Amino acid sequence: SYIIRKADISDLDRLTEIYNQAIDAGYCTGDTKRFTREQRIPWFEQHKDNRYPIFVYEIEHEAIGYAYISAYRKGRDAFSKIGEISYYVDFHYHGFGIAKKLITHTIQAAKELGYANLLAILLGCNRESISLLKRYNFEEWGVLPGIARLGDKCHSHLYYGIKL
């Protein structure tokens, strides 16, 4: 059995480890250099506000995935009802429906928090996430063609969105 709960600072080592797996994969994020726990503290601090929660998917007291809502264009009131969803799952647990449960949970939380729209901003080479987002009725709302350089290749930066 599993639980989805809000993250606390004791989760940061594990969340950093999972994010570093995504960096190492080379197609899941625009970050290209691994992070230390200390480097991730400012990111974690940005999510202490209840409006921008981090949710941890836990099995037997081990965090194996997480999702969170970030501000989109923070400080600009016209965008205050838009959140950005992100999610990461330990690569050893891919294919078990964990990302689906995290997305479902995060969409519901976004509705309860009063968001009108959710955006997912991702790389065009991340076909698995694109397929997953489409299952939840996210649609392609924008493309920044070929602007992300990973190694010797350029990839598009995609904006997928859903009205809540």
C-alpha positions as CSV (number, residue, x, y, z in Angstrom):
1,S,0.0,0.0,0.0
2,Y,1.0,3.6,-0.5
3,I,0.3,7.1,0.8
4,I,0.6,10.5,-0.8
5,R,1.5,13.2,1.6
6,K,3.0,16.6,1.8
7,A,6.8,16.6,1.8
8,D,8.9,17.8,4.7
9,I,12.6,18.7,4.9
10,S,13.5,15.1,5.9
11,D,12.5,14.1,2.3
12,L,14.9,16.4,0.6
13,D,17.8,13.9,0.3
14,R,15.5,11.4,-1.4
15,L,13.8,14.0,-3.6
16,T,17.2,15.2,-4.7
17,E,18.3,11.6,-5.5
18,I,15.2,11.0,-7.7
19,Y,15.6,14.4,-9.5
20,N,19.3,13.5,-10.2
21,Q,18.1,10.3,-11.9
22,A,16.0,12.5,-14.2
23,I,19.0,14.6,-15.0
24,D,21.1,11.6,-15.7
25,A,18.5,10.2,-18.1
26,G,19.2,13.2,-20.3
27,Y,15.6,13.8,-21.5
28,C,13.4,14.5,-18.5
29,T,14.6,18.0,-17.5
30,G,16.5,21.0,-18.8
31,D,19.0,20.7,-15.9
32,T,22.2,19.0,-17.0
33,K,24.2,19.0,-13.8
34,R,23.4,16.9,-10.7
35,F,22.3,18.7,-7.5
36,T,23.4,18.3,-3.9
37,R,20.9,18.4,-1.1
38,E,22.1,21.9,-0.1
39,Q,21.6,23.2,-3.7
40,R,18.0,22.0,-3.6
41,I,17.1,23.8,-0.3
42,P,16.1,27.1,-2.1
43,W,13.7,25.1,-4.4
44,F,12.3,23.3,-1.3
45,E,11.8,26.6,0.5
46,Q,9.8,28.0,-2.4
47,H,7.3,25.2,-1.8
48,K,6.7,25.7,1.9
49,D,3.8,27.9,1.0
50,N,0.6,25.9,1.0
51,R,-0.2,27.3,-2.5
52,Y,2.8,25.5,-4.0
53,P,2.8,22.0,-2.3
54,I,5.2,19.1,-2.9
55,F,3.5,15.7,-2.6
56,V,5.5,12.6,-1.9
57,Y,4.4,9.1,-3.0
58,E,5.6,6.8,-0.3
59,I,5.6,3.0,0.1
60,E,6.7,1.5,3.4
61,H,8.2,4.8,4.6
62,E,10.3,5.3,1.4
63,A,9.7,8.2,-1.0
64,I,9.7,6.8,-4.5
65,G,8.1,9.7,-6.4
66,Y,6.9,13.2,-6.0
67,A,4.9,15.9,-7.7
68,Y,4.6,19.6,-7.0
69,I,2.9,22.8,-8.1
70,S,5.1,25.8,-8.8
71,A,4.1,29.4,-9.5
72,Y,3.9,30.4,-13.1
73,R,5.4,33.9,-13.6
74,K,5.3,34.6,-9.9
75,G,4.4,38.1,-8.8
76,R,2.4,38.8,-12.0
77,D,-1.2,38.9,-10.8
78,A,-2.7,38.1,-14.2
79,F,-1.1,34.6,-13.9
80,S,-1.9,34.0,-10.3
81,K,-4.5,31.3,-11.1
82,I,-2.0,29.3,-13.2
83,G,0.1,26.6,-11.6
84,E,2.9,24.5,-13.1
85,I,2.8,20.8,-12.4
86,S,6.0,18.7,-12.3
87,Y,6.5,15.1,-11.3
88,Y,9.3,12.6,-10.9
89,V,9.4,8.9,-10.1
90,D,12.4,6.8,-9.1
91,F,13.4,5.0,-12.3
92,H,13.3,1.6,-10.5
93,Y,9.5,2.2,-10.1
94,H,8.6,3.4,-13.6
95,G,5.7,1.5,-15.2
96,F,3.7,0.9,-12.0
97,G,1.2,3.8,-12.3
98,I,2.9,6.0,-9.7
99,A,3.1,9.1,-11.9
100,K,-0.6,8.6,-12.7
101,K,-1.5,8.7,-9.0
102,L,0.7,11.7,-8.4
103,I,-0.9,13.6,-11.3
104,T,-4.4,12.7,-10.2
105,H,-3.6,13.9,-6.7
106,T,-2.0,17.1,-7.8
107,I,-4.8,18.0,-10.2
108,Q,-7.3,17.6,-7.4
109,A,-5.2,19.7,-5.0
110,A,-4.8,22.4,-7.7
111,K,-8.6,22.6,-8.0
112,E,-9.0,22.8,-4.2
113,L,-6.3,25.6,-4.1
114,G,-8.3,27.6,-6.6
115,Y,-6.2,27.2,-9.7
116,A,-7.9,27.8,-13.0
117,N,-5.2,26.2,-15.2
118,L,-2.3,23.9,-14.9
119,L,0.7,23.9,-17.1
120,A,3.3,21.2,-17.7
121,I,6.5,22.5,-19.3
122,L,8.6,19.8,-20.8
123,L,11.1,18.8,-23.4
124,G,9.8,17.5,-26.7
125,C,12.0,14.4,-26.4
126,N,10.1,13.3,-23.3
127,R,7.5,11.2,-25.1
128,E,6.5,9.2,-22.0
129,S,5.4,12.4,-20.2
130,I,3.7,13.8,-23.3
131,S,1.6,10.6,-23.6
132,L,0.8,10.6,-19.9
133,L,-0.3,14.2,-19.9
134,K,-2.6,13.6,-22.8
135,R,-4.4,10.9,-20.8
136,Y,-5.3,13.6,-18.4
137,N,-6.6,15.9,-21.1
138,F,-3.6,18.2,-21.2
139,E,-3.3,19.7,-24.6
140,E,-0.3,21.3,-26.4
141,W,-0.7,25.0,-25.8
142,G,2.7,26.2,-27.0
143,V,6.0,25.2,-28.6
144,L,9.4,26.9,-28.4
145,P,11.1,25.0,-31.3
146,G,14.6,23.6,-30.9
147,I,15.7,25.9,-28.0
148,A,16.9,23.3,-25.5
149,R,20.4,21.9,-26.1
150,L,21.1,18.6,-24.5
151,G,24.5,17.3,-25.6
152,D,24.8,17.8,-29.3
153,K,21.0,17.9,-30.0
154,C,18.4,20.6,-29.8
155,H,14.9,19.9,-28.5
156,S,11.7,21.8,-28.4
157,H,10.3,23.2,-25.2
158,L,6.7,22.3,-24.9
159,Y,3.8,23.9,-22.9
160,Y,1.0,21.5,-22.2
161,G,-2.1,22.8,-20.3
162,I,-5.4,21.9,-18.9
163,K,-8.3,24.1,-17.7
164,L,-9.5,23.0,-14.3
